[in-house]
Amino acid sequence: MRVIRSMLFFVYLIIYTILYACACCIMFPFLNVRQRYQIAIGWCHSTLWVLRHIVGASWRIEGIENLPEGPAVLLPKHQSAWETLAFPVIMPRPLCYVFKRELLYLPFFGWVLRMLKMLHIDRNKRHSSFKSIIREGMERIAEGSWIIIFPEGTRMPAGKRGKYQTGGTRLAVAAGVPVVPIAHNAGYVWPRNSFLKNAGIVTVSIGKPIDTFNMNANEIIELVEEWIETEMCRISTHSNPS
C-alpha cells in the first residue's frame, strides 16, 4: 500500500503542479506580490490536503505561542520538501524564503517562484550575493514578511545534522530582529530524495525567539543549533512511519 499511495501522490503532484503553475503564470502579471503569495499558498494547502488523505501524513504544532508579533528570521531544521510546503500554511505572516538560485530554473515550479519576490543565493558569487540578501531581506522585513532560511543550507537525512551556517543570523543581526529556531521530524514522513512517502504525524516544535541584541552571528547560531538538535532528539521519538 505504501508504494501505491506514494505513486498516487506523485501523479497528483506532477499534474496538479503543472496546471497550477500555468494558471499562476497567466494571472500573476496582473496581481501584486501579496495576492500572488496568497494564490501560491493555495497550492500548498491543496498538496498537504492530498498528502494527508492519500498518504496519511498530517502534522501537529508545538510552541505556536512562541511566534513573535513583530518581524523575525525563522531558522528551521531542513529534512525534506514537506517544510517548504507546510510553513507558508502554518505561519500567520507571509514568508520570504532564501533559497539557492538553481531552483529558479526548475520548469513550472521555478517559474512561479521567480514571480514571488523571494530571495535567491548565487553559490558562485556568495559574497556579492549575500550582500544582496542582506539588503533585500531588510526590505522584505520592512514590508511585513518573515524571512525564512534553513541554516544547514541543504536537506539532511532524518537523524543527521548538517553544518549550521550563519547566513540567517547575520541577516537578523543586521536587521535588528530576533531569530526563531524551529525543529521538526518531517524527514520520517517525506524522506529526503525518496519517492516513497510514509504515513505518520509530523511534529513541528517552535522555540522561543532569541534576541540578537548585543550578540554576534556565531553566538546566535550556536544557541539555535543547540536548541534545534536537542529538540530533535525529543520529537524524533514521536515518529512512527508506516
N, C-alpha and C positions, 0 to 999 in steps of 0.2 A: 504493500500500500504506500509505503514511503516514496518509492520510485514513481508510482502513478500520480500521487499528489504533487510531487515535485515537477513532473512532466506537465501536468495541467497548469500549474502556476507559471511555468516557463513559457508555455504557449500564450497564456493570457498576457504575461508581461511584455512579450515581444510585440504582439498585435496591438494591444492597448497603448503601449508607449509610442509606437509609430503613428497611430491615428491621433492620439492626444497631442503629440509634438507637431504634427502637421496643422492641426487646428490652432495651436498656440502661435505658430509662425504666421498664420493668416491674421489672427486677432491682435497680436502683441503690438504691431506698429501703430495701432490706433488707441492704445492704452498707456497709462502712466505706469511707473515701476511698481507701485504698491498694488495696483489692480492686476498686473502680470503675476506678482508674487502670490496673490490670493488664488488665482486660477491654477498656478503651478501646484499649490498645496492640494488642490482638488485631486490631482493625480496621485499625490502621496496618500491622501485619505483612502482613495479607491483601492490602491495597491495593498495597503495594510489591511483593508477590509477583506479583500480576496485572500491574502496570506492567512488571515485568521480562519476564514471559513473553508478554505481548501486544504491548507497545510495543518491548521490547528495551532498557529503561533499567535499568541497575544502578549500583552505586557502589563506590568504594574509599575507604579512610580512611588518612590520613597523620597521624602525631603522636598516636595514641591514648594513648601513654605519657605525654603531657603533661597528661592529665587529673589533677587533684589528688585525693587520697584524702579530703580534708575538704570543707567547704562552699565554694561558689563561685557567682559570677554569670557565666553564659555570654553572650557577645556575638557573635552570628553575623551574617554578611552575609545580606541578605534579597533574594532574587531571584524566588522562586516559592512555590507551595504545597508543593513537594516537601520542603523542610527542616522544615516544620511536621509532616509525617507521619513523616519519617525520624529526626529527632533522638531522639524517645522510644524508638525501636527501637535506635539506635546507642549511646546513653548508658547507663552502668551504674547510674545513680541515677535515681529519679523526678524528673521535670522539672515545674516550675511556670511556665507561660507568663504573660507580661504582654502583654495584647492590648487592642485597642480595644473598648469596651463594645458597639458595634453588632453584633459577632459573636454576642452572646447571643440576638439576635432572629432569627437565621437558623433556618428550620424544620429540625428533626431535629438537625443538627449543633450548633446553638446550645443546644438543649435538653440535650444530653449535656454540653456544655461547662459549662453552669451548675451541674452537679452534681459537677464535678471539683475544686472548691476552687482554681481558678486565680485570677489577679489581673487585673482589668479597669480600664481608664482611661476616665473620662468626659471627653471632649475639651472639653465645655462648662464643666467645672469642674476645670480642670487642677491648680490649686493645692491644693485640698482633696482631690482625687482622688489626687494624688501623695503627700500625707501618709499617706493610707490604704495606698498601695502600699508605702511605707517600713515602716510598722507591720506590715502583714500579710506583707510579704516577709520580714522578720526572723523572724516566727513560722514561716513555711514552711521557712526555712533551719534553724531550731532543730529542726524536725520531721524533718530529713534530706534535704529536697529541694534540688536545684539550681534557682536562678532563671534563666530564660532570657528575654532581652529583645533585640529587634532594634534596634540603635542608630540605624539610618536611619529607623525608625518606619513605613516602608511598603515594599512590594516595588519594587525598581528593575529596569529592563530590563537584560539582560546587557550588560556593558561600561560601564554607567553607575554613577555614585556619587551617593548622597544625602547630605544634611547629617547628620553624626553628632551625635546628641543625648546629653546627659549623664545621662539618667534611670537607666540601668543602673549607671553608675559612681558616681552619688550614692548609690544603694542599697548598693553594695558598700562604699563608704567608711563609711556609717552602720553597716553590719553588721560591718565589720572583716574582710571576706573578699576573696580575690583575684578578679580577673576573668580570663576565658579567651577570647581572640579566636579566632574561627573563620571561615575562608574556604571558599567552595565555588562551584562553577560550575553549579549546578542550573538556572539560567535558560536554559541552552542546550538542556537536555533537556525541561524543563517551562516553557516561556516564560510570562512574566507576561501574564495576561489573554488567553491564547491557547487555543483549543480543540485545536489540533494539538500533539501531543507528538512528540518525537524519540527515536530510538534512540541510545544512547551510554552513556558511563560518567561518572557524577558523581564528581568528586574532592572529598572533604571534608578540609581541612587544619586541624588543631587546633594552635594556638600554645601556647607556654609560658605558664603563669599569670603575671599581672602583680600583684605585691604592691601593695596600696593603702595600706600604712602610710606615714605622713608625706607623702602625696600628695593633691592635691585632684582633684575630678572632671574638671576641664578638662584637667589634665595627663595624667590616665589615658586619657581618650578620645582625645587626640592620639596617644598610643602605640598604642592599639587601632586607630585609623584607619590609621595609617602601616603597621602590620603587615599588616592585612587587605588593604589596597589594593595593597601590594607583592606579597603572596602571590597576589592575584587576577590580576595580570599574568603570573605564572608558570603557574598552573594553568589559566587560560583557554586557553592554547595546547594543552592536552590535549583540548579539546572538539572532537569530530567528529560533530555531529548528522547523522542520515541519515533 
